[in-house]
């Protein structure tokens, strides 16, 4: 399964880097890959530009633990920002200022993952 996580806020690219590191340190089983999307360099530029988007490739059993880890990340932060989690054509938004409980978030993501 592939999940896309996008950020909005004052410094969404920095938030994306921090969540990528947070998820790497969490070492969630069945998470095969967490990558930050980037734009290739334009002619005359030296390197790619990082985007405020993470792509997570994981097994379906890891989905709940991934969402719980994202919820803990949100609770540990104070800047106002929004995370959007997308699976296929469906998505949910999580507001840092007023996030849902972990249980509500898990239920919402289970709906995203169901066909």
Phi, psi and omega per residue, in radians:
X1 nan 2.488 3.085
X2 -2.062 2.284 3.127
X3 -2.087 2.415 3.058
X4 -1.906 2.295 3.136
X5 -2.101 2.049 -3.136
X6 -1.983 2.620 -3.096
X7 -2.042 2.584 2.957
X8 -2.293 2.607 3.103
X9 2.592 -2.878 -3.085
X10 -1.160 -0.725 -3.135
X11 -2.441 1.246 -3.017
X12 -1.109 -0.551 3.132
X13 -1.164 -0.759 3.101
X14 -1.107 -0.702 3.090
X15 -1.068 -0.681 -3.135
X16 -1.139 -0.754 3.097
X17 -1.066 -0.761 -3.133
X18 -1.122 -0.729 3.118
X19 -1.178 -0.698 3.096
X20 -0.997 -0.810 3.119
X21 -1.126 -0.718 3.128
X22 -1.027 -0.830 -3.119
X23 -1.187 -0.630 3.081
X24 -1.083 -0.795 -3.135
X25 -1.180 -0.465 3.129
X26 -1.229 -0.414 3.117
X27 0.842 0.955 -3.127
X28 -1.254 2.247 3.112
X29 -1.083 2.536 3.112
X30 1.227 0.145 2.964
X31 -1.566 1.911 -3.058
X32 -1.429 -0.581 -3.053
X33 -2.771 2.376 2.985
X34 -2.218 1.977 -3.111
X35 -2.248 2.570 3.058
X36 -1.653 2.247 -3.118
X37 -1.271 2.643 -3.124
X38 -2.522 2.696 3.032
X39 -1.637 2.382 3.099
X40 -1.136 2.713 -3.128
X41 -1.159 2.532 3.045
X42 -1.434 2.850 3.093
X43 -0.940 2.300 -3.136
X44 1.575 -0.178 3.100
X45 -1.635 2.687 -3.035
X46 -1.596 -0.412 -3.090
X47 -2.743 3.010 -3.128
X48 -1.222 2.772 3.085
X49 -1.775 2.191 3.109
X50 -1.245 2.492 3.093
X51 -1.891 2.887 3.138
X52 -1.555 0.854 -3.096
X53 -2.416 2.286 2.992
X54 -1.898 2.514 2.975
X55 -2.013 2.221 -3.129
X56 -2.081 2.190 3.064
X57 -1.890 2.151 -3.028
X58 -2.655 2.830 3.002
X59 -1.371 2.687 -3.058
X60 -1.064 -0.518 3.136
X61 -1.193 -0.385 -3.113
X62 -1.465 -0.181 -3.033
X63 -1.028 -0.822 -3.105
X64 -1.107 -0.764 -3.141
X65 -1.164 -0.627 3.070
X66 -1.055 -0.808 -3.122
X67 -1.152 -0.688 3.089
X68 -1.098 -0.676 3.113
X69 -1.163 -0.698 3.084
X70 -1.106 -0.696 3.124
X71 -1.091 -0.749 3.104
X72 -1.105 -0.658 3.078
X73 -1.052 -0.795 3.137
X74 -1.080 -0.788 -3.131
X75 -1.088 -0.523 -3.089
X76 -1.434 -0.103 -3.060
X77 -1.874 2.711 3.068
X78 -2.021 -0.461 -3.119
X79 -1.118 2.582 3.106
X80 -1.334 2.215 3.124
X81 -2.801 2.925 3.097
X82 -2.287 2.406 3.058
X83 -1.935 2.361 3.021
X84 -2.009 2.185 3.104
X85 -1.840 2.193 -3.075
X86 -2.165 2.323 3.008
X87 -2.234 1.982 -3.090
X88 1.070 -2.178 -3.134
X89 -1.614 -0.117 -3.083
X90 -1.747 2.610 3.102
X91 -2.653 2.796 3.018
X92 -2.320 2.648 3.091
X93 -1.956 2.445 3.091
X94 -2.111 2.072 -3.141
X95 -1.608 2.189 3.119
X96 -1.039 -0.594 -3.051
X97 -1.210 -0.683 -3.090
X98 -2.418 1.153 -3.076
X99 -1.263 2.644 3.048
X100 -1.201 2.921 3.069
X101 -1.173 2.842 3.111
X102 -1.023 -0.737 -3.137
X103 -1.098 -0.760 3.104
X104 -1.089 -0.732 -3.124
X105 -1.124 -0.750 3.099
X106 -1.041 -0.772 3.133
X107 -1.100 -0.716 3.128
X108 -1.110 -0.731 -3.113
X109 -1.248 -0.583 3.061
X110 -1.064 -0.667 3.089
X111 -1.131 -0.713 3.107
X112 -1.019 -0.708 -3.039
X113 -1.388 -0.289 -3.115
X114 -1.446 2.608 3.113
X115 -1.762 nan nan
